[in-house]
């Protein structure tokens, strides 16, 4: 899988609005998802101390969903 395809898969996955987001709506869920993921990537500190453990988990590994995805 290419990085571009992986990025597109991430955007498509995140474009499904959360219940809070669906309540207020979105004119462009994919653009919103791309902006959220870009900001998230910028916040991720890849230069952490060598003895620091940096976890990479997805939300489905940390939260029990209340309802099935769209």
mmCIF file as Biopython writes it, N, C-alpha, C and O atoms, coordinates in Angstrom:
data_model
#
loop_
_atom_site.group_PDB
_atom_site.id
_atom_site.type_symbol
_atom_site.label_atom_id
_atom_site.label_alt_id
_atom_site.label_comp_id
_atom_site.label_asym_id
_atom_site.label_entity_id
_atom_site.label_seq_id
_atom_site.pdbx_PDB_ins_code
_atom_site.Cartn_x
_atom_site.Cartn_y
_atom_site.Cartn_z
_atom_site.occupancy
_atom_site.B_iso_or_equiv
_atom_site.auth_seq_id
_atom_site.auth_asym_id
_atom_site.pdbx_PDB_model_num
ATOM 1   N N  . UNK A ? 1  ? 0.849   -1.173 0.000  1.0 0.0 1  A 1 
ATOM 2   C CA . UNK A ? 1  ? 0.000   0.000  0.000  1.0 0.0 1  A 1 
ATOM 3   C C  . UNK A ? 1  ? 0.898   1.240  0.000  1.0 0.0 1  A 1 
ATOM 4   O O  . UNK A ? 1  ? 1.825   1.338  0.804  1.0 0.0 1  A 1 
ATOM 5   N N  . UNK A ? 2  ? 0.627   2.159  -0.879 1.0 0.0 2  A 1 
ATOM 6   C CA . UNK A ? 2  ? 1.420   3.384  -0.962 1.0 0.0 2  A 1 
ATOM 7   C C  . UNK A ? 2  ? 1.017   4.349  0.151  1.0 0.0 2  A 1 
ATOM 8   O O  . UNK A ? 2  ? -0.062  4.231  0.732  1.0 0.0 2  A 1 
ATOM 9   N N  . UNK A ? 3  ? 1.909   5.312  0.441  1.0 0.0 3  A 1 
ATOM 10  C CA . UNK A ? 3  ? 1.599   6.313  1.461  1.0 0.0 3  A 1 
ATOM 11  C C  . UNK A ? 3  ? 0.364   7.115  1.070  1.0 0.0 3  A 1 
ATOM 12  O O  . UNK A ? 3  ? -0.472  7.441  1.913  1.0 0.0 3  A 1 
ATOM 13  N N  . UNK A ? 4  ? 0.260   7.432  -0.235 1.0 0.0 4  A 1 
ATOM 14  C CA . UNK A ? 4  ? -0.888  8.207  -0.706 1.0 0.0 4  A 1 
ATOM 15  C C  . UNK A ? 4  ? -2.191  7.428  -0.511 1.0 0.0 4  A 1 
ATOM 16  O O  . UNK A ? 4  ? -3.202  7.992  -0.093 1.0 0.0 4  A 1 
ATOM 17  N N  . UNK A ? 5  ? -2.157  6.136  -0.816 1.0 0.0 5  A 1 
ATOM 18  C CA . UNK A ? 5  ? -3.345  5.302  -0.634 1.0 0.0 5  A 1 
ATOM 19  C C  . UNK A ? 5  ? -3.660  5.163  0.854  1.0 0.0 5  A 1 
ATOM 20  O O  . UNK A ? 5  ? -4.827  5.200  1.247  1.0 0.0 5  A 1 
ATOM 21  N N  . UNK A ? 6  ? -2.630  5.004  1.681  1.0 0.0 6  A 1 
ATOM 22  C CA . UNK A ? 6  ? -2.824  4.901  3.121  1.0 0.0 6  A 1 
ATOM 23  C C  . UNK A ? 6  ? -3.443  6.183  3.670  1.0 0.0 6  A 1 
ATOM 24  O O  . UNK A ? 6  ? -4.350  6.125  4.501  1.0 0.0 6  A 1 
ATOM 25  N N  . UNK A ? 7  ? -2.958  7.346  3.211  1.0 0.0 7  A 1 
ATOM 26  C CA . UNK A ? 7  ? -3.524  8.626  3.633  1.0 0.0 7  A 1 
ATOM 27  C C  . UNK A ? 7  ? -4.984  8.735  3.221  1.0 0.0 7  A 1 
ATOM 28  O O  . UNK A ? 7  ? -5.817  9.194  4.003  1.0 0.0 7  A 1 
ATOM 29  N N  . UNK A ? 8  ? -5.300  8.321  2.007  1.0 0.0 8  A 1 
ATOM 30  C CA . UNK A ? 8  ? -6.682  8.381  1.530  1.0 0.0 8  A 1 
ATOM 31  C C  . UNK A ? 8  ? -7.571  7.450  2.352  1.0 0.0 8  A 1 
ATOM 32  O O  . UNK A ? 8  ? -8.709  7.799  2.665  1.0 0.0 8  A 1 
ATOM 33  N N  . UNK A ? 9  ? -7.064  6.276  2.700  1.0 0.0 9  A 1 
ATOM 34  C CA . UNK A ? 9  ? -7.826  5.349  3.544  1.0 0.0 9  A 1 
ATOM 35  C C  . UNK A ? 9  ? -8.096  5.966  4.915  1.0 0.0 9  A 1 
ATOM 36  O O  . UNK A ? 9  ? -9.191  5.826  5.458  1.0 0.0 9  A 1 
ATOM 37  N N  . UNK A ? 10 ? -7.094  6.649  5.472  1.0 0.0 10 A 1 
ATOM 38  C CA . UNK A ? 10 ? -7.265  7.324  6.768  1.0 0.0 10 A 1 
ATOM 39  C C  . UNK A ? 10 ? -8.343  8.396  6.662  1.0 0.0 10 A 1 
ATOM 40  O O  . UNK A ? 10 ? -9.200  8.502  7.540  1.0 0.0 10 A 1 
ATOM 41  N N  . UNK A ? 11 ? -8.307  9.187  5.599  1.0 0.0 11 A 1 
ATOM 42  C CA . UNK A ? 11 ? -9.291  10.262 5.421  1.0 0.0 11 A 1 
ATOM 43  C C  . UNK A ? 11 ? -10.687 9.676  5.282  1.0 0.0 11 A 1 
ATOM 44  O O  . UNK A ? 11 ? -11.625 10.147 5.925  1.0 0.0 11 A 1 
ATOM 45  N N  . UNK A ? 12 ? -10.830 8.650  4.446  1.0 0.0 12 A 1 
ATOM 46  C CA . UNK A ? 12 ? -12.144 8.031  4.253  1.0 0.0 12 A 1 
ATOM 47  C C  . UNK A ? 12 ? -12.675 7.441  5.554  1.0 0.0 12 A 1 
ATOM 48  O O  . UNK A ? 12 ? -13.870 7.530  5.838  1.0 0.0 12 A 1 
ATOM 49  N N  . UNK A ? 13 ? -11.799 6.846  6.334  1.0 0.0 13 A 1 
ATOM 50  C CA . UNK A ? 13 ? -12.202 6.267  7.608  1.0 0.0 13 A 1 
ATOM 51  C C  . UNK A ? 13 ? -12.648 7.353  8.580  1.0 0.0 13 A 1 
ATOM 52  O O  . UNK A ? 13 ? -13.643 7.181  9.285  1.0 0.0 13 A 1 
ATOM 53  N N  . UNK A ? 14 ? -11.922 8.472  8.625  1.0 0.0 14 A 1 
ATOM 54  C CA . UNK A ? 14 ? -12.230 9.556  9.556  1.0 0.0 14 A 1 
ATOM 55  C C  . UNK A ? 14 ? -13.395 10.413 9.069  1.0 0.0 14 A 1 
ATOM 56  O O  . UNK A ? 14 ? -13.987 11.148 9.859  1.0 0.0 14 A 1 
ATOM 57  N N  . UNK A ? 15 ? -13.731 10.332 7.797  1.0 0.0 15 A 1 
ATOM 58  C CA . UNK A ? 15 ? -14.810 11.149 7.233  1.0 0.0 15 A 1 
ATOM 59  C C  . UNK A ? 15 ? -16.184 10.734 7.756  1.0 0.0 15 A 1 
ATOM 60  O O  . UNK A ? 15 ? -17.149 11.487 7.627  1.0 0.0 15 A 1 
ATOM 61  N N  . UNK A ? 16 ? -16.278 9.539  8.346  1.0 0.0 16 A 1 
ATOM 62  C CA . UNK A ? 16 ? -17.541 9.141  8.976  1.0 0.0 16 A 1 
ATOM 63  C C  . UNK A ? 16 ? -17.694 9.983  10.227 1.0 0.0 16 A 1 
ATOM 64  O O  . UNK A ? 16 ? -16.904 9.863  11.164 1.0 0.0 16 A 1 
ATOM 65  N N  . UNK A ? 17 ? -18.705 10.831 10.243 1.0 0.0 17 A 1 
ATOM 66  C CA . UNK A ? 17 ? -18.861 11.786 11.328 1.0 0.0 17 A 1 
ATOM 67  C C  . UNK A ? 17 ? -19.171 11.098 12.653 1.0 0.0 17 A 1 
ATOM 68  O O  . UNK A ? 17 ? -19.940 10.139 12.719 1.0 0.0 17 A 1 
ATOM 69  N N  . UNK A ? 18 ? -18.542 11.623 13.709 1.0 0.0 18 A 1 
ATOM 70  C CA . UNK A ? 18 ? -18.857 11.181 15.057 1.0 0.0 18 A 1 
ATOM 71  C C  . UNK A ? 18 ? -20.252 11.705 15.411 1.0 0.0 18 A 1 
ATOM 72  O O  . UNK A ? 18 ? -20.725 12.656 14.789 1.0 0.0 18 A 1 
ATOM 73  N N  . UNK A ? 19 ? -20.906 11.107 16.388 1.0 0.0 19 A 1 
ATOM 74  C CA . UNK A ? 19 ? -22.259 11.572 16.732 1.0 0.0 19 A 1 
ATOM 75  C C  . UNK A ? 19 ? -22.317 13.074 17.023 1.0 0.0 19 A 1 
ATOM 76  O O  . UNK A ? 19 ? -23.268 13.751 16.635 1.0 0.0 19 A 1 
ATOM 77  N N  . UNK A ? 20 ? -21.296 13.584 17.707 1.0 0.0 20 A 1 
ATOM 78  C CA . UNK A ? 20 ? -21.266 15.012 18.023 1.0 0.0 20 A 1 
ATOM 79  C C  . UNK A ? 20 ? -21.135 15.855 16.754 1.0 0.0 20 A 1 
ATOM 80  O O  . UNK A ? 20 ? -21.729 16.928 16.646 1.0 0.0 20 A 1 
ATOM 81  N N  . UNK A ? 21 ? -20.351 15.356 15.796 1.0 0.0 21 A 1 
ATOM 82  C CA . UNK A ? 21 ? -20.160 16.072 14.538 1.0 0.0 21 A 1 
ATOM 83  C C  . UNK A ? 21 ? -21.424 15.989 13.679 1.0 0.0 21 A 1 
ATOM 84  O O  . UNK A ? 21 ? -21.816 16.966 13.041 1.0 0.0 21 A 1 
ATOM 85  N N  . UNK A ? 22 ? -22.049 14.828 13.671 1.0 0.0 22 A 1 
ATOM 86  C CA . UNK A ? 22 ? -23.275 14.651 12.883 1.0 0.0 22 A 1 
ATOM 87  C C  . UNK A ? 22 ? -24.392 15.556 13.396 1.0 0.0 22 A 1 
ATOM 88  O O  . UNK A ? 22 ? -25.229 16.019 12.621 1.0 0.0 22 A 1 
ATOM 89  N N  . UNK A ? 23 ? -24.401 15.806 14.703 1.0 0.0 23 A 1 
ATOM 90  C CA . UNK A ? 23 ? -25.447 16.646 15.288 1.0 0.0 23 A 1 
ATOM 91  C C  . UNK A ? 23 ? -25.392 18.072 14.746 1.0 0.0 23 A 1 
ATOM 92  O O  . UNK A ? 23 ? -26.430 18.715 14.592 1.0 0.0 23 A 1 
ATOM 93  N N  . UNK A ? 24 ? -24.192 18.568 14.456 1.0 0.0 24 A 1 
ATOM 94  C CA . UNK A ? 24 ? -24.063 19.932 13.927 1.0 0.0 24 A 1 
ATOM 95  C C  . UNK A ? 24 ? -23.865 19.937 12.420 1.0 0.0 24 A 1 
ATOM 96  O O  . UNK A ? 24 ? -23.981 20.983 11.781 1.0 0.0 24 A 1 
ATOM 97  N N  . UNK A ? 25 ? -23.565 18.771 11.846 1.0 0.0 25 A 1 
ATOM 98  C CA . UNK A ? 25 ? -23.409 18.657 10.401 1.0 0.0 25 A 1 
ATOM 99  C C  . UNK A ? 25 ? -22.034 19.076 9.912  1.0 0.0 25 A 1 
ATOM 100 O O  . UNK A ? 25 ? -21.238 19.647 10.657 1.0 0.0 25 A 1 
ATOM 101 N N  . UNK A ? 26 ? -21.774 18.783 8.658  1.0 0.0 26 A 1 
ATOM 102 C CA . UNK A ? 26 ? -20.503 19.132 8.021  1.0 0.0 26 A 1 
ATOM 103 C C  . UNK A ? 26 ? -20.760 19.332 6.530  1.0 0.0 26 A 1 
ATOM 104 O O  . UNK A ? 26 ? -21.387 18.494 5.881  1.0 0.0 26 A 1 
ATOM 105 N N  . UNK A ? 27 ? -20.271 20.449 5.996  1.0 0.0 27 A 1 
ATOM 106 C CA . UNK A ? 27 ? -20.428 20.707 4.567  1.0 0.0 27 A 1 
ATOM 107 C C  . UNK A ? 27 ? -19.558 19.777 3.729  1.0 0.0 27 A 1 
ATOM 108 O O  . UNK A ? 27 ? -19.926 19.407 2.615  1.0 0.0 27 A 1 
ATOM 109 N N  . UNK A ? 28 ? -18.398 19.402 4.274  1.0 0.0 28 A 1 
ATOM 110 C CA . UNK A ? 28 ? -17.458 18.562 3.534  1.0 0.0 28 A 1 
ATOM 111 C C  . UNK A ? 28 ? -16.720 17.650 4.514  1.0 0.0 28 A 1 
ATOM 112 O O  . UNK A ? 28 ? -15.628 17.993 4.967  1.0 0.0 28 A 1 
ATOM 113 N N  . UNK A ? 29 ? -17.303 16.486 4.850  1.0 0.0 29 A 1 
ATOM 114 C CA . UNK A ? 29 ? -16.686 15.587 5.831  1.0 0.0 29 A 1 
ATOM 115 C C  . UNK A ? 29 ? -15.271 15.156 5.461  1.0 0.0 29 A 1 
ATOM 116 O O  . UNK A ? 29 ? -14.428 15.005 6.344  1.0 0.0 29 A 1 
ATOM 117 N N  . UNK A ? 30 ? -14.993 14.955 4.167  1.0 0.0 30 A 1 
ATOM 118 C CA . UNK A ? 30 ? -13.648 14.523 3.787  1.0 0.0 30 A 1 
ATOM 119 C C  . UNK A ? 30 ? -12.618 15.624 4.013  1.0 0.0 30 A 1 
ATOM 120 O O  . UNK A ? 30 ? -11.515 15.343 4.481  1.0 0.0 30 A 1 
ATOM 121 N N  . UNK A ? 31 ? -12.956 16.869 3.689  1.0 0.0 31 A 1 
ATOM 122 C CA . UNK A ? 31 ? -12.035 17.987 3.939  1.0 0.0 31 A 1 
ATOM 123 C C  . UNK A ? 31 ? -11.831 18.166 5.438  1.0 0.0 31 A 1 
ATOM 124 O O  . UNK A ? 31 ? -10.722 18.447 5.892  1.0 0.0 31 A 1 
ATOM 125 N N  . UNK A ? 32 ? -12.898 18.003 6.196  1.0 0.0 32 A 1 
ATOM 126 C CA . UNK A ? 32 ? -12.809 18.096 7.654  1.0 0.0 32 A 1 
ATOM 127 C C  . UNK A ? 32 ? -11.894 17.001 8.185  1.0 0.0 32 A 1 
ATOM 128 O O  . UNK A ? 32 ? -11.035 17.266 9.026  1.0 0.0 32 A 1 
ATOM 129 N N  . UNK A ? 33 ? -12.069 15.780 7.704  1.0 0.0 33 A 1 
ATOM 130 C CA . UNK A ? 33 ? -11.243 14.657 8.137  1.0 0.0 33 A 1 
ATOM 131 C C  . UNK A ? 33 ? -9.774  14.897 7.795  1.0 0.0 33 A 1 
ATOM 132 O O  . UNK A ? 33 ? -8.894  14.637 8.616  1.0 0.0 33 A 1 
ATOM 133 N N  . UNK A ? 34 ? -9.511  15.386 6.599  1.0 0.0 34 A 1 
ATOM 134 C CA . UNK A ? 34 ? -8.133  15.647 6.192  1.0 0.0 34 A 1 
ATOM 135 C C  . UNK A ? 34 ? -7.485  16.695 7.104  1.0 0.0 34 A 1 
ATOM 136 O O  . UNK A ? 34 ? -6.325  16.549 7.488  1.0 0.0 34 A 1 
ATOM 137 N N  . UNK A ? 35 ? -8.222  17.736 7.445  1.0 0.0 35 A 1 
ATOM 138 C CA . UNK A ? 35 ? -7.692  18.778 8.330  1.0 0.0 35 A 1 
ATOM 139 C C  . UNK A ? 35 ? -7.419  18.221 9.727  1.0 0.0 35 A 1 
ATOM 140 O O  . UNK A ? 35 ? -6.395  18.537 10.333 1.0 0.0 35 A 1 
ATOM 141 N N  . UNK A ? 36 ? -8.326  17.401 10.235 1.0 0.0 36 A 1 
ATOM 142 C CA . UNK A ? 36 ? -8.153  16.810 11.561 1.0 0.0 36 A 1 
ATOM 143 C C  . UNK A ? 36 ? -6.923  15.907 11.578 1.0 0.0 36 A 1 
ATOM 144 O O  . UNK A ? 36 ? -6.120  15.972 12.508 1.0 0.0 36 A 1 
ATOM 145 N N  . UNK A ? 37 ? -6.773  15.073 10.562 1.0 0.0 37 A 1 
ATOM 146 C CA . UNK A ? 37 ? -5.640  14.153 10.515 1.0 0.0 37 A 1 
ATOM 147 C C  . UNK A ? 37 ? -4.317  14.889 10.318 1.0 0.0 37 A 1 
ATOM 148 O O  . UNK A ? 37 ? -3.300  14.488 10.884 1.0 0.0 37 A 1 
ATOM 149 N N  . UNK A ? 38 ? -4.317  15.955 9.527  1.0 0.0 38 A 1 
ATOM 150 C CA . UNK A ? 38 ? -3.102  16.746 9.329  1.0 0.0 38 A 1 
ATOM 151 C C  . UNK A ? 38 ? -2.668  17.366 10.646 1.0 0.0 38 A 1 
ATOM 152 O O  . UNK A ? 38 ? -1.490  17.323 11.000 1.0 0.0 38 A 1 
ATOM 153 N N  . UNK A ? 39 ? -3.622  17.946 11.374 1.0 0.0 39 A 1 
ATOM 154 C CA . UNK A ? 39 ? -3.301  18.546 12.671 1.0 0.0 39 A 1 
ATOM 155 C C  . UNK A ? 39 ? -2.815  17.480 13.649 1.0 0.0 39 A 1 
ATOM 156 O O  . UNK A ? 39 ? -1.873  17.714 14.406 1.0 0.0 39 A 1 
ATOM 157 N N  . UNK A ? 40 ? -3.447  16.326 13.636 1.0 0.0 40 A 1 
ATOM 158 C CA . UNK A ? 40 ? -3.036  15.235 14.519 1.0 0.0 40 A 1 
ATOM 159 C C  . UNK A ? 40 ? -1.602  14.800 14.210 1.0 0.0 40 A 1 
ATOM 160 O O  . UNK A ? 40 ? -0.807  14.581 15.124 1.0 0.0 40 A 1 
ATOM 161 N N  . UNK A ? 41 ? -1.277  14.676 12.929 1.0 0.0 41 A 1 
ATOM 162 C CA . UNK A ? 41 ? 0.080   14.291 12.534 1.0 0.0 41 A 1 
ATOM 163 C C  . UNK A ? 41 ? 1.102   15.316 12.992 1.0 0.0 41 A 1 
ATOM 164 O O  . UNK A ? 41 ? 2.204   14.948 13.401 1.0 0.0 41 A 1 
ATOM 165 N N  . UNK A ? 42 ? 0.756   16.601 12.932 1.0 0.0 42 A 1 
ATOM 166 C CA . UNK A ? 42 ? 1.678   17.650 13.371 1.0 0.0 42 A 1 
ATOM 167 C C  . UNK A ? 42 ? 1.910   17.593 14.873 1.0 0.0 42 A 1 
ATOM 168 O O  . UNK A ? 42 ? 2.996   17.923 15.348 1.0 0.0 42 A 1 
ATOM 169 N N  . UNK A ? 43 ? 0.905   17.179 15.616 1.0 0.0 43 A 1 
ATOM 170 C CA . UNK A ? 43 ? 1.019   17.112 17.077 1.0 0.0 43 A 1 
ATOM 171 C C  . UNK A ? 43 ? 1.806   15.904 17.551 1.0 0.0 43 A 1 
ATOM 172 O O  . UNK A ? 43 ? 2.324   15.897 18.668 1.0 0.0 43 A 1 
ATOM 173 N N  . UNK A ? 44 ? 1.902   14.880 16.710 1.0 0.0 44 A 1 
ATOM 174 C CA . UNK A ? 44 ? 2.603   13.666 17.103 1.0 0.0 44 A 1 
ATOM 175 C C  . UNK A ? 44 ? 4.097   13.949 17.142 1.0 0.0 44 A 1 
ATOM 176 O O  . UNK A ? 44 ? 4.689   14.332 16.134 1.0 0.0 44 A 1 
ATOM 177 N N  . UNK A ? 45 ? 4.697   13.761 18.293 1.0 0.0 45 A 1 
ATOM 178 C CA . UNK A ? 45 ? 6.114   14.045 18.479 1.0 0.0 45 A 1 
ATOM 179 C C  . UNK A ? 45 ? 6.928   12.787 18.215 1.0 0.0 45 A 1 
ATOM 180 O O  . UNK A ? 45 ? 6.975   11.882 19.048 1.0 0.0 45 A 1 
ATOM 181 N N  . UNK A ? 46 ? 7.559   12.735 17.071 1.0 0.0 46 A 1 
ATOM 182 C CA . UNK A ? 46 ? 8.352   11.559 16.718 1.0 0.0 46 A 1 
ATOM 183 C C  . UNK A ? 46 ? 9.763   11.628 17.306 1.0 0.0 46 A 1 
ATOM 184 O O  . UNK A ? 46 ? 10.534  10.678 17.166 1.0 0.0 46 A 1 
ATOM 185 N N  . UNK A ? 47 ? 10.106  12.728 17.956 1.0 0.0 47 A 1 
ATOM 186 C CA . UNK A ? 47 ? 11.433  12.888 18.539 1.0 0.0 47 A 1 
ATOM 187 C C  . UNK A ? 47 ? 11.381  12.778 20.059 1.0 0.0 47 A 1 
ATOM 188 O O  . UNK A ? 47 ? 12.009  13.566 20.766 1.0 0.0 47 A 1 
ATOM 189 N N  . UNK A ? 48 ? 10.640  11.813 20.551 1.0 0.0 48 A 1 
ATOM 190 C CA . UNK A ? 48 ? 10.527  11.616 21.984 1.0 0.0 48 A 1 
ATOM 191 C C  . UNK A ? 48 ? 11.820  11.011 22.517 1.0 0.0 48 A 1 
ATOM 192 O O  . UNK A ? 48 ? 12.646  10.518 21.748 1.0 0.0 48 A 1 
ATOM 193 N N  . UNK A ? 49 ? 11.986  11.050 23.802 1.0 0.0 49 A 1 
ATOM 194 C CA . UNK A ? 49 ? 13.182  10.480 24.426 1.0 0.0 49 A 1 
ATOM 195 C C  . UNK A ? 49 ? 13.304  9.002  24.072 1.0 0.0 49 A 1 
ATOM 196 O O  . UNK A ? 49 ? 12.291  8.317  23.929 1.0 0.0 49 A 1 
ATOM 197 N N  . UNK A ? 50 ? 14.540  8.498  23.929 1.0 0.0 50 A 1 
ATOM 198 C CA . UNK A ? 50 ? 14.747  7.105  23.502 1.0 0.0 50 A 1 
ATOM 199 C C  . UNK A ? 50 ? 14.061  6.075  24.390 1.0 0.0 50 A 1 
ATOM 200 O O  . UNK A ? 50 ? 13.653  5.022  23.899 1.0 0.0 50 A 1 
ATOM 201 N N  . UNK A ? 51 ? 13.922  6.348  25.679 1.0 0.0 51 A 1 
ATOM 202 C CA . UNK A ? 51 ? 13.307  5.368  26.567 1.0 0.0 51 A 1 
ATOM 203 C C  . UNK A ? 51 ? 11.801  5.557  26.711 1.0 0.0 51 A 1 
ATOM 204 O O  . UNK A ? 51 ? 11.157  4.863  27.498 1.0 0.0 51 A 1 
ATOM 205 N N  . UNK A ? 52 ? 11.248  6.485  25.962 1.0 0.0 52 A 1 
ATOM 206 C CA . UNK A ? 52 ? 9.812   6.735  25.994 1.0 0.0 52 A 1 
ATOM 207 C C  . UNK A ? 52 ? 9.100   5.770  25.058 1.0 0.0 52 A 1 
ATOM 208 O O  . UNK A ? 52 ? 9.531   5.555  23.925 1.0 0.0 52 A 1 
ATOM 209 N N  . UNK A ? 53 ? 8.018   5.200  25.536 1.0 0.0 53 A 1 
ATOM 210 C CA . UNK A ? 53 ? 7.218   4.295  24.714 1.0 0.0 53 A 1 
ATOM 211 C C  . UNK A ? 53 ? 6.075   5.082  24.092 1.0 0.0 53 A 1 
ATOM 212 O O  . UNK A ? 53 ? 5.214   5.604  24.800 1.0 0.0 53 A 1 
ATOM 213 N N  . UNK A ? 54 ? 6.070   5.165  22.778 1.0 0.0 54 A 1 
ATOM 214 C CA . UNK A ? 54 ? 5.026   5.892  22.059 1.0 0.0 54 A 1 
ATOM 215 C C  . UNK A ? 54 ? 4.049   4.882  21.468 1.0 0.0 54 A 1 
ATOM 216 O O  . UNK A ? 54 ? 4.402   4.105  20.581 1.0 0.0 54 A 1 
ATOM 217 N N  . UNK A ? 55 ? 2.813   4.903  21.973 1.0 0.0 55 A 1 
ATOM 218 C CA . UNK A ? 55 ? 1.810   3.956  21.506 1.0 0.0 55 A 1 
ATOM 219 C C  . UNK A ? 55 ? 1.120   4.466  20.251 1.0 0.0 55 A 1 
ATOM 220 O O  . UNK A ? 55 ? 0.865   5.663  20.116 1.0 0.0 55 A 1 
ATOM 221 N N  . UNK A ? 56 ? 0.826   3.575  19.353 1.0 0.0 56 A 1 
ATOM 222 C CA . UNK A ? 56 ? 0.047   3.886  18.156 1.0 0.0 56 A 1 
ATOM 223 C C  . UNK A ? 56 ? -1.164  2.976  18.176 1.0 0.0 56 A 1 
ATOM 224 O O  . UNK A ? 56 ? -1.086  1.796  17.833 1.0 0.0 56 A 1 
ATOM 225 N N  . UNK A ? 57 ? -2.298  3.557  18.590 1.0 0.0 57 A 1 
ATOM 226 C CA . UNK A ? 57 ? -3.530  2.795  18.638 1.0 0.0 57 A 1 
ATOM 227 C C  . UNK A ? 57 ? -4.601  3.543  17.872 1.0 0.0 57 A 1 
ATOM 228 O O  . UNK A ? 57 ? -4.522  4.758  17.689 1.0 0.0 57 A 1 
ATOM 229 N N  . UNK A ? 58 ? -5.582  2.818  17.438 1.0 0.0 58 A 1 
ATOM 230 C CA . UNK A ? 58 ? -6.725  3.444  16.792 1.0 0.0 58 A 1 
ATOM 231 C C  . UNK A ? 58 ? -7.853  3.559  17.797 1.0 0.0 58 A 1 
ATOM 232 O O  . UNK A ? 58 ? -7.836  2.887  18.828 1.0 0.0 58 A 1 
ATOM 233 N N  . UNK A ? 59 ? -8.822  4.394  17.513 1.0 0.0 59 A 1 
ATOM 234 C CA . UNK A ? 59 ? -9.908  4.605  18.459 1.0 0.0 59 A 1 
ATOM 235 C C  . UNK A ? 59 ? -10.681 3.320  18.743 1.0 0.0 59 A 1 
ATOM 236 O O  . UNK A ? 59 ? -11.190 3.149  19.851 1.0 0.0 59 A 1 
ATOM 237 N N  . UNK A ? 60 ? -10.779 2.422  17.780 1.0 0.0 60 A 1 
ATOM 238 C CA . UNK A ? 60 ? -11.523 1.193  18.032 1.0 0.0 60 A 1 
ATOM 239 C C  . UNK A ? 60 ? -10.776 0.265  18.986 1.0 0.0 60 A 1 
ATOM 240 O O  . UNK A ? 60 ? -11.358 -0.688 19.504 1.0 0.0 60 A 1 
ATOM 241 N N  . UNK A ? 61 ? -9.496  0.535  19.222 1.0 0.0 61 A 1 
ATOM 242 C CA . UNK A ? 61 ? -8.737  -0.250 20.193 1.0 0.0 61 A 1 
ATOM 243 C C  . UNK A ? 61 ? -8.839  0.347  21.601 1.0 0.0 61 A 1 
ATOM 244 O O  . UNK A ? 61 ? -8.427  -0.290 22.570 1.0 0.0 61 A 1 
ATOM 245 N N  . UNK A ? 62 ? -9.372  1.535  21.721 1.0 0.0 62 A 1 
ATOM 246 C CA . UNK A ? 62 ? -9.407  2.203  23.020 1.0 0.0 62 A 1 
ATOM 247 C C  . UNK A ? 62 ? -10.811 2.483  23.527 1.0 0.0 62 A 1 
ATOM 248 O O  . UNK A ? 62 ? -11.000 2.680  24.727 1.0 0.0 62 A 1 
ATOM 249 N N  . UNK A ? 63 ? -11.796 2.506  22.648 1.0 0.0 63 A 1 
ATOM 250 C CA . UNK A ? 63 ? -13.146 2.907  23.034 1.0 0.0 63 A 1 
ATOM 251 C C  . UNK A ? 63 ? -14.139 1.866  22.545 1.0 0.0 63 A 1 
ATOM 252 O O  . UNK A ? 63 ? -14.042 1.375  21.420 1.0 0.0 63 A 1 
ATOM 253 N N  . UNK A ? 64 ? -15.089 1.537  23.399 1.0 0.0 64 A 1 
ATOM 254 C CA . UNK A ? 64 ? -16.160 0.636  22.974 1.0 0.0 64 A 1 
ATOM 255 C C  . UNK A ? 64 ? -17.210 1.466  22.250 1.0 0.0 64 A 1 
ATOM 256 O O  . UNK A ? 64 ? -17.807 2.363  22.845 1.0 0.0 64 A 1 
ATOM 257 N N  . UNK A ? 65 ? -17.442 1.176  20.966 1.0 0.0 65 A 1 
ATOM 258 C CA . UNK A ? 65 ? -18.419 1.976  20.206 1.0 0.0 65 A 1 
ATOM 259 C C  . UNK A ? 65 ? -19.829 1.805  20.759 1.0 0.0 65 A 1 
ATOM 260 O O  . UNK A ? 65 ? -20.221 0.717  21.182 1.0 0.0 65 A 1 
ATOM 261 N N  . UNK A ? 66 ? -20.584 2.907  20.746 1.0 0.0 66 A 1 
ATOM 262 C CA . UNK A ? 66 ? -21.963 2.878  21.206 1.0 0.0 66 A 1 
ATOM 263 C C  . UNK A ? 66 ? -22.919 2.416  20.115 1.0 0.0 66 A 1 
ATOM 264 O O  . UNK A ? 66 ? -23.979 1.858  20.397 1.0 0.0 66 A 1 
ATOM 265 N N  . UNK A ? 67 ? -22.534 2.654  18.873 1.0 0.0 67 A 1 
ATOM 266 C CA . UNK A ? 67 ? -23.400 2.307  17.755 1.0 0.0 67 A 1 
ATOM 267 C C  . UNK A ? 67 ? -22.539 1.924  16.569 1.0 0.0 67 A 1 
ATOM 268 O O  . UNK A ? 67 ? -21.373 2.315  16.509 1.0 0.0 67 A 1 
ATOM 269 N N  . UNK A ? 68 ? -23.079 1.172  15.622 1.0 0.0 68 A 1 
ATOM 270 C CA . UNK A ? 68 ? -22.289 0.771  14.458 1.0 0.0 68 A 1 
ATOM 271 C C  . UNK A ? 68 ? -21.959 1.969  13.584 1.0 0.0 68 A 1 
ATOM 272 O O  . UNK A ? 68 ? -22.719 2.937  13.549 1.0 0.0 68 A 1 
ATOM 273 N N  . UNK A ? 69 ? -20.823 1.918  12.871 1.0 0.0 69 A 1 
ATOM 274 C CA . UNK A ? 69 ? -20.475 3.027  11.969 1.0 0.0 69 A 1 
ATOM 275 C C  . UNK A ? 69 ? -21.482 3.161  10.825 1.0 0.0 69 A 1 
ATOM 276 O O  . UNK A ? 69 ? -22.237 2.235  10.532 1.0 0.0 69 A 1 
ATOM 277 N N  . UNK A ? 70 ? -21.476 4.320  10.194 1.0 0.0 70 A 1 
ATOM 278 C CA . UNK A ? 70 ? -22.387 4.579  9.073  1.0 0.0 70 A 1 
ATOM 279 C C  . UNK A ? 70 ? -22.170 3.604  7.943  1.0 0.0 70 A 1 
ATOM 280 O O  . UNK A ? 70 ? -22.854 3.681  6.922  1.0 0.0 70 A 1 
#
